[in-house]
Amino acid sequence: EIVLTQSPATLSLSPGERGTLSCRASQSVGSHLAWYQQKRGQAPRLLIYGAFNRATGTPARFSGSGSGTDFTLTISSVEPGDIAVYYCLQRSSWPLTFGGGTKVEVK
Amino acid sequence: QVQFQESGPGLVKPSGTLSLTCVVSGDSISIDTWWHWVRQTPGKGLESIGEISQSGATSFNPSLDGRLTITLDKSKNQFTLRLTSVTAADSAVYYCARRAASRGYVFDYWGQGTAVTVSS
């Protein structure tokens, strides 16, 4: 099973600041990585798939990059509505696995 | 817009069987889509537990040790999870979700989740 390790566990940002979230895989997943946003009491929402493709409705301030074992989700200018936990998902091999999440706080 | 309606008991006794149904609207169960169950706990986080394709082919997370069955009813546009010999470790919020080729084979639509507690 591929293990995804996310860092940091918590990211505290002021509005307008740039945020960088990391997801590292225990073995290569190619570009088969997605990012999700989960707000309190809601189901996860797809933000990025295929490492860098924005899903329908994903604001342009969210961008994904990376390949192989190291991936990054960047929020170029964080907004109060971005308060959530962000998860990465690999679909390169079965079982599909999620990272442990990064909690984004907005000061 | 794809939507899901999950249903099932919120409480299941230890060693019993958990059954959850997910009714799909806004999309038909068709090729290039897989219908999946994900669960979430505070301790283990998000866990993919299994899926079924439109042809009825299934894939399960090995961690479930053969306790899981997923069936499909195309006439009702729904799929059903059945998990046997449940323990407290199976207490979780269970989500149904769609995995589609058009979105890189990842989960693009999710149900609202249904909380299940295993307790006597």
Chai-1 contact restraints between the chains, C-beta under 6 A:
chainA,res_idxA,chainB,res_idxB,connection_type,confidence,min_distance_angstrom,max_distance_angstrom,comment,restraint_id
A,A34,B,V106,contact,1.0,0.0,6.0,A-B,restraint_1
A,A43,B,Y95,contact,1.0,0.0,6.0,A-B,restraint_2
A,A43,B,W110,contact,1.0,0.0,6.0,A-B,restraint_3
A,A43,B,Q112,contact,1.0,0.0,6.0,A-B,restraint_4
A,A43,B,G113,contact,1.0,0.0,6.0,A-B,restraint_5
A,L46,B,D108,contact,1.0,0.0,6.0,A-B,restraint_6
A,Y49,B,R103,contact,1.0,0.0,6.0,A-B,restraint_7
A,Y49,B,G104,contact,1.0,0.0,6.0,A-B,restraint_8
A,Y49,B,V106,contact,1.0,0.0,6.0,A-B,restraint_9
A,G50,B,G104,contact,1.0,0.0,6.0,A-B,restraint_10
A,R91,B,Y105,contact,1.0,0.0,6.0,A-B,restraint_11
A,R91,B,V106,contact,1.0,0.0,6.0,A-B,restraint_12
A,P95,B,S48,contact,1.0,0.0,6.0,A-B,restraint_13
A,P95,B,N61,contact,1.0,0.0,6.0,A-B,restraint_14
A,L96,B,S48,contact,1.0,0.0,6.0,A-B,restraint_15
A,F98,B,L46,contact,1.0,0.0,6.0,A-B,restraint_16
A,G100,B,G45,contact,1.0,0.0,6.0,A-B,restraint_17
